[in-house]
Each structure stands twice: as structure tokens, then as C-alpha cells.
Amino acid sequence: MIKRLLLALLLTAAMLHAAAPTEESVTKLYIATFDRAPDASGLDYWLKTGLSTEEIARSFFEQPETKKKYPDELGNGDFISHVYDNLFDRASDGEGFAYWLTELDSGRVTRDIFILAVVNGAQGDDANILNNKTEVGLAFACNGRNDENEAYTIMQEAMTDPLSVSYIFYKYGLSECPVPNPGLPIVSQTTVTTTGGEAIEVKETEAGFIFTGYEGKIVLLEFYGSTCPHCLNDIPMYNSLQAKYGDRLVVISVENYGFLNSAALKDFANSHNMQYRTIAKESSGNLFDYAQTLVGQIGGVPYLIVLDRDGEIVTNGLNAFSESQLDGIIQGL
């Protein structure tokens, strides 16, 4: 009876509390639903949808991967067993199984809410193995991995023993995910919009910028002009670096002359094969002013600011970097 009451409370909390998604919460949804680590591009996509964790859990059941894994004819009993095995590598205990089967069969609980409740209720060894799986899943994504077969294989090796995590990191060449620095107070914030229509909230700190949605990534922030010869010469360099480092790196170029509106700049970027994010002056908010408060007067272009994974300025300068220099800086971060 007590266990049923606790399960009911967990269920109620999962249904009433619309939580903002985090890398950790979405990673746990991948583990519970798909039995694999999140691919880097998938995790990035879901975190930028603007959906709550609960809405993402619901949306997972609209995906082809889910429909293939859990076809309509799969009974609720088998579904419960799959989820417990995905999360904890064990079968559901008898009382818990009977409770959830009744709730699912009655329609009082949907499968997505069931998953949230089980994830949030993990304790003891269940919590230990889920934490280990989550650490592995986060590392898989933040190291830019996107192979879904590897994402599945790597998750099968995570155990209750924390040493299993170290072994997986070694075997698959993973590094730990950087921990964002929580100690930087926000001075100001603004919103910029790329020519692709992506709105990004930018927070100015005492040491740099935090680009919301790109926490934990290295950022190359360039101010350039559409008629500047040096700026045009740098386009292949940024294309090369963006391609080389993939999801670990974000290149953002702000056209600072203001000669082109967003639509015209989008055409310009396409015609010059700029394979990274571009922002017109009219859509850059107060970003340039913020930059000048941090690095001093920006008297010309191209001007580059390099931000580390915590959003702190590593280096900056006017027309100052070759591709090999930037490659070396990035490798050191």
C-alpha cells in the first residue's frame, strides 16, 4: 500500500510539474525510451525546441524510432519490462509491475508519463546505474558522436559500478563533458537572430558571453563586413574549422557594417558558401556594444573573439588569426 502511494505521488508530480529540459533530463529520456545514448544532433535539436521535458517525452512517441521499437500490438506488460530493462537492466518487481500495468491498461497513465515517473523514482542501485548510463550518454553527445548503432552498444556496457564508466570512456575515446561555470553573474542580456531564423539569447557576463543553447561549446564570434576583403578571405577558414570540430564548435559571424538586412545577408551567405551562423546588424541586438565593454574599442573588421566552453573570452583581436593558430587554440580548450 505504501509503495502504491509513493508511486502515485511520483506520477502526480510528473504530470503536474512542467520542467524545463536539461541535457541530463533529455538524456534519461533517450535511455528509457530508446535504450541508447542521445546522438549529439538529436540532443541539440530537442533542447532547442522550446518544449518542456514532459512535452519532449510525449513527442518521443511520435518518432519513427519509437514506433518501430514499440509497435501498436506491443502490450503494456511488455512495454513496462522494456523500460525497466532499458533504465536499470532488471525486470520490474511484482507489486510495481502490477500497479503500472493497471494504470496503463486503464488509460489513467500514458506511456510517456510512466517513463517520467519511473525515471524520477529511481533509488539505490537503480539510481546508481541510471546515473552511470546518464554520464555515458552525456559524454557520447558532448563528444559530438552521432552513430545510433554505437549509441546503443555503448549503453549496454554501463553498469552499477562507476568503474564501468571509466572503462567505457577509455574504450570509446570519450572525454568528460565540461561543466559550465556557474559563478559568472549575468551583467546584461540580449537576443540575436540568425539569417536562418534561429533566435539566440545572449547573456553578457563579467568574463564573456553565454549563448543559450550552446553552453559547453567553443564559440568563435566574428564581427565582419560584407565588403571587407580580409573578411571574405576568412570564410574558407571558418568553414574548415566548423566542419572539423562539428558540434563541439559554434562559429557566429555578425555583419557589422549594416549594409545588408537579414534577407540580403542570407543571400550573401549562401552565395559565398558561409557554412556557419550569420547575423545581420539589424538582428544583432546589443551584442556589439556588449563586446566593446569586454574587449575595448573594436576599430575595424574582421574582429574575432574566442570563447571557451564556459563562455569566457580566451583571446581576441583584429585580423589576427590564421587557421593553424585557431586550430591550436581550439585543441587546447
Secondary structure, 3 states (H helix, E strand, C coil): CHHHHHHHHHHHHHHHCCCCCCHHHHHHHHHHHHCCCCCHHHHHHHHCCCCCHHHHHHHHCCCHHHHHHCCCCCCHHHHHHHHHHHHHCCCCCHHHHHHHHHHHHHCCCCHHHHHHHHHHCCCHHHHHHHHHHHHHHHHHHHCCCCCHHHHHHHHCCCCCCCHHHHHHHHHHCCCCCCCCCCCCCEEEEEEEECCCCCEEEEEEECCEEEECCCCCCEEEEEEECCCCHHHHHHHHHHHHHHHHHHHHEEEEEEECCCCCCHHHHHHHHHHCCCCCEEEEHHHCCCHHHHHHHHHCCCCCCCEEEEECCCCEEEEEEECCCCHHHHHHHHHCC
